[in-house]
């Protein structure tokens, strides 16, 4: 019996040793970084005019406290906070680049500020016009007293929106890396809603030019946010802000009808004809982020402990982490609590360069999807799915024993066919809604009768049709409504509807 047990143990040991040898052979050498991967991991520190007058710096400090003196410049505190935020993020990036982890208490900590502007100070949720409200202008007029109340936080928020939109330049000059801080997009959303509310009051008071000035400013803001290397900001611009401004225009058209002044119709038409904005830049930021995740994990697994005695980029005083609201996809962060043995084994099964290349290749396919004409999206998505399978097969080396950790990390971190592709679908849906409002304006100008709508829609030009299939927009005769069915449920709607509907009166 004892000999049998010994033989079993020897066999198990031999098999384990053989398996370990096989894994070591499969992962003996990492592949070189692709040129795209190498560029994704490089951060070039901005200088001079790249920082001065940059609207993205203002956005980073958007919720900076209101100055104590009522007549003080409300924009400057946002600029100063943004610059401080930029400096700290550069310090944290260098630390992450060296150690791949923020576990050490001496690592640079995120910025924390006292008494930031809160979204509720700007415009409480109970004053927001809900999607089910048929006339937001009437809603805001009904709540005029609360909306018109002067408050330093409100004045500061609106001043900062204008400063971002009118800044001499706009570009994201912040490093994107594993552990980067998020922007307070919630405060910005509330400021946008406040500006639309005030535009509604101006329109109701027949101050049409001033009302349209407000909405045109938001369109300038939208054009800039779409170019952010931040998916939350890019998605806000192409989807939420796009729909919010388009809805305001639609409700103005419904309210005015044939009474709409020609000069106002011209300005509204120009707003509706604004070029399509995509989420490509936001997806690029996500690509850079995931490249950093893979690189950071590789660094962390090769450094048992951060060199806490070495000179670091940490400032003398370190505030606690500031938990900010964010509207970004769930990010997979590598665990930094592994035991030394587990970390050693993981390092044998993890190839940071190959993992980074996989992430960059996958995001490259998704970024390309964002740029295709909407009418070609479905076909391009199908082709992209085939390309993903081909890439997966290409990586299936050594019967799956090569880079096990990296392959699993990317499989678990990103659901390519739903989460990221849905950002593109939401942008196309919002574009479809904008086409619907363009049809609404034309129908009013041409004084079309309800019974002529089906034939009129059938003759509509290509830029005014369903963006996915090129078919005419739908007409609901019973409800006298123009209808467009999108692909993604609208988060703000109580019934999570995919339908966009505009009633013609």
N, C-alpha and C positions, 0 to 999 in steps of 0.2 A: 504493500500500500504506500509506504514511504517513497519507494522508487517511482511509483506512478505519479505521486504528487510532485516529486522533484522534476520529472519529465514534463509535467503540465506547466509548472512554473518556468522551467527553462524554455519551453515552447512559447509561452506567453511573452517572456522577456525577449526572445529572439524576434517574435512577430512585432512587438512594440519597437524594438531597436530598428528593425527593417522598415517599419512604417515611418519612424522618425527620420531615418536616412533618406527615405523616398521623399518626404516632405522637404527636408533640407536641400535635396538635389533639385526639386521642383522650384524652390524659392532661393536658389543659390545666388542669383544675380538679378537685380532690378533692371528694368528697361530705361533708356534715357528719356528725359522729359521732352515732349514735343515742343516745338517753337511756341505754339499757342499756350501750352501749359506754363512754359517758362515766363512768358509775358504776363500771364495771369497772376503769378506769384511776386511780381516786381511792383513795388510802390515807389513812385518818383515824387519826392517832397515838393510841393508847390512853392513858388517864390513870387514876390513882387505883385504884378498885376493879376496873377492867377488867384491871389488871396484878396487883394483890395477890391472892394466893390462887388464881391461875389455873392450873389443872392442865396447860394446854398449855405454859406456861412450864417446868414441871417436865419435861414430855416432851421439850422441846427440849434440856434439859440432862441427859437420862436417863443418859448414859454418862459423867458427870462422875467424876473420880477419887474413890476412897474416902478419907474423912478419915483422917488418920494416927492419931488417938486412937481406940481401939476403942469407947469409949462416946460418942463425938461423934455429933451428929445426922447421919445418912446422907442425909437428904433435902435439907438446906440447901445442900450443894455443887451439887446439881442445880438448885436454885432460882437460885443466884447465877450459875451458868453460863448458864442459860436467860435471865436478865435481861441478861447481857453479850452473849449471842447476839442478843437482841432489839435492843439498842442498835446493834450492828454492822450488822444487817440493815436497820435504818432508815437508817443512813448510806449503805450500799450502794444502797438504793432511791433515795435522793435523788441520788446520783451517776448512776445509770442513767437517772433521770428527766431529768437535764440533758444527758448525753453519749450515752446509748444504747449504751455499750460499756464494757468493763473492760480494754481494751488498754493503757491508760496505766499505767506502774508506780506512779504516785502514787494510783491509785484504791484505795479501801478494800478490803482483802483479807478473805477468810473467816476465821473463828475457828479457831485451832489450839490444842489442849490437850495437855499431857503426861500420859502414862499413863492414858488413858481405860479404863473398864471394857470388857472385850472379851466377846463372846458366849460364847467358850469358857470364860471364868472363871465365867460364870453357870451354864451346863449344856453340857458338851461334846456334840458331835453324836452320839458313840457311845452316849450315855445317853438320847437321844431315842427314844421308842417309834415305830417305823416303822409306816406305814399297813397293811402286811401282817400286823402282829402282832395275833392274834385277841384277846388279853387284855392291855391295857397296864397294868392294875393289877398283874397277876402279874409283868409285865416289870419294873416299878418296884420291886416287893417283892424280886425277884431281885437288883436292883442297889441295894438299900437303903443299903448302906454308903457307896457313892460318892455317892448322892443326898443322904444325910443329913449328909455332911461339912460342917462349918461353915467358912465362908469370908467375909471382910469384903465381897467383891464380891457374893456371893450375898445376904447380909443387906441390903446397900444396894439391890440391884436389886428385891428383894421389898418393901422399905419404900417405894421410889419408885412401884412399881405401886399399892400401897395408897393412897399420897398422891395420885396422879393420879385414881384412882377416887373418892376421898372429898373431893377439893378443893371448897371452897365454890362455885367456878364453873369452867366450862370453855368456852373459845372460842379460836379461832385469831386472835390479834391481831398476827401477823407479816405483813409485806408479801409479796405474791406477785408476782414480776416476773422478767424475763429475767435469769438469773444468780443466782437465789436458792439458798440452801443446802438440802440435803435432811436429813431426820431419820434417826437411826440406828435404823431399825425392826428391824434384825436383833437388836440387844441386847434390845429389848423382846420380840421373839418368844421368845428363849431364856428370858427371865424368866417369860413366860406358861407355857412348857413346864415350867419348874421348879416353878411353883405347882401345875400339874396333877399333876405327879409327887408333890409333897408331899401333895396332896389324896388321891391314890391310896394312899399309905402310911397316912394317917389313916383312910381307909375300911377298909383291910385290918385295921387295929388296932381296928376297931369304934368309932372316934371319929367317928361319922356326922355329928353336928352341926358339928364343927369342919371336917370335909371339905367339907360343903356350904357353910359360910361362905366357904371359899376359892373355890369355883366361883361363888358369888353375887357375890363381889367382882370376879371376871373378867367377869361379865355387866354389872356397873356400868361397868367399864372399856370394854367393847364398846359400850355405849350412848353413851359419850362420844367414843370414837375415830370412830364413824360420823358424828359431826357436824363432823369436821375438814375444813377447806378444803384437804385434801391427799388426793389420790386413793390414794396408797399406804396411808395410815392408814384411810381410809374403806373401801377394799377389804379391808384386813386385818380390820376389824371385821365386815363383812358376809359375808365368805367364809371366810378361813382361821380366824380366831378363833371364828366361828360354828360351823364344822365341828369344831374341836378340842374345844370345850366340849360340843357335841352328842354327839360320839363318846364322851367320858368318861361322859356320862349313859347312853348306850346300853350301854356295857360294865358299868356298875353294875347296870343292869336285867338284863342277861344273867347276871351273877354272882349276883345275889340271887334273881331269879325270884319265886316265891310267898312267899319269906321277907322280902321288902321291908316295912319298917315303914310303917304308914299315914302317920305324920307325915313320913317321908322321901319317900314317894310324893307327898305334897302339895307339898313344897318342889320336888321335881323337876318336877312338873307345872307349877308356877308359872314355873320357868325355861324350860320348853319353850313356854309360852304367851306369852313376851315378845313385844312388838309387833315387826312386821317393820321392819328397818332397811334403807335404800337407800343407794346411792352418789351421790345427788344432790348433796350438799354437796361431795364430792370432785370431781365433774365441774364444779361451779361454780368450784373452785380452778383446774382446768385451763383453763376459759374465761378466767379472769382472767390466767393465765399467757400464753396465746396472744395475748390482747389486748395484753399488755406486749411480747411478741416483735415484733408488728407496729409498735407505737408506737416501740419502741427502734430498730428498723431504720430507720424514717423519720427519727428524730433523728440517727442515725449517718450516714446518707447526706447530710444537710444540714450536718454539722459535719466539715470535712476533718480536723481534728485536735482532740483535747481541749485545752482551755485549761489547760495544766499550770502556768501561773504564777498562775492565779486561786486564791483561797482555796477550799479544798474541805472536805468533811466527813471527810477522812481523819485518823485518829488518828496520833499521832507515831510509834508503833511498829506495824509491819504484819507479822503472822505469815504463814507460808506457807499455801497452801490445804490444808485438811484433806479428804482423800478419804474420804468415808463411804459405807457400804453403803446402797443405796436400792432400793426395789422399785416404781419408777414407770415409766410408759410412756415410750418413747423420745421425747425432745423435740428438735424441730428448732430449732437456734440459728442465727441469721443469721451468715454469714461476716463477719469484721471484717478480713480480710486483702486486700481488693480494692484494685487500683490506682486512683489518682484518676480516670483516664478511665473505668474500668469503673464506679466508684461514681457518676460523673456521669450516665452513660448509664442505670444502674439507677435513679437518682433520677427520671429522666424517665419511666420505665416502672413506677414504684411509687407507689401511692396508699395511704398508711398508714391514713387514715380508712376508706376502703372496705374495705381488707384486714381491719381490726379489726372492722368491721361484719359482714363475711362470717364471721369466726371466731365472733363472738358469736351470730349467727343459727344457725350449725350446732350449736354447743354447746347453744343453747336447745332445739333439737329433741331432742338426746340426753338432756338433763336432764329434759325432759318424759316421755321414755320410762321413766326410772327410777321415776317416780311412778305409772304406770298399774297397776291391779290385774294380778296375774300372769296371770290367765286371759285378759286382753285384750292381753297383750304381743305375740303374733304378729301380730294384726290391726293393732295400733298401729305395729309395726315396718314393716309393709308400707306403711301410710299415710305414715309418716315418710320412707320411701324416695322416695315420690312427691313429697313436699314438698321434699326435697333436690334432686331433678331440676328442680322448678319454680324453686327459688332459683338453681340453676346457669344455667338458661335466662334468667332475669331479668338475670343478670350478664353474659351473652354479648352485650356491646355492642361496636359498632365492629368487628364480625367478629373478636372476640377480641384486638383491638389495645389495648384499655383495661386498664390495671393488670396487665400480663403477669406481672411479678415476683410481685405479691401473689397472683394466682390460682394460679400454679404453687407458690408457697410453701405455701399451704393444701392444695393437692391432694397434695403430697408429704409434708406434715407429719402429716396425720391420715388414717387409714384408718377412716372413720366406721362402716362396717358390720361391722367385725371387732374391732379392738382395744378401742375404747371401749364398744361395745355388749356385748362379751364380759364386761366388768366387771359389767354388769347381769345377764347370764345366769348368771354365777358366783354372784351374790347369790341369784338365784331357785333355782338348783340347791341351794345350802346351805339355803334355806328348805324345799325339797322333802325333803331329808335330815332336817330337823327334824320334818317331818310324819310321816316314816317312824318316827322314834323315839317320837312321840306314839302312833302305832298300836301300837308294841311295848309301851308301858306299858299301854295299854288291853287288849291281848290277854292280858297277864299278869294284870291285875286281874280280867278276866272268865274266866280259866282256859279259854281256847278250845282246842279240839282241832284238830290240823292239817287234818283233812278238812273242817272248817267254815270255814276261812279264806277261800276264794274267795267264798262267799256273804256272809260277814261284811264283806269288803272292798267288795263290790258295794253294800252298804247304808250304807257309811261316809258321814259328813257331808262337805259341800263343803270345809271347811277342812283335811280330812285326805286329800284327793285330790291327784292330779298337778297341780301349780300351773300348768302350761302349758295343759293341755287339759281339766282337770276330770274325767278318767277315774279309776276306782279304781286304787290302787297295785297292782303286780303281786305274785303269789305263785308262788314257785318250789317246787313240791311235792317235787321230787327232793332239793333241798338244804334244804327246810323254811325258806325265807328270804323275807322281805319285800324287794321290789326296786323301785328307782326309777331310771329312766334320765334323767340330766341332759342338758344341751346342750353343755357344755364339758368337755374332758378335765381330770381332776384332776392338777395338776402334781406333787403329791407321790407319786402312785402310780407304781410301777415300770412298769406296763403302760399308763399314761395312760388309764385307764378312765373312761368317762362314767357307769358304773353305781354306785349306792349299794346295799349289800346288808346286811341284818341277819338273822342266823340266830336262829330261835326254838328254844330247847331245852326 
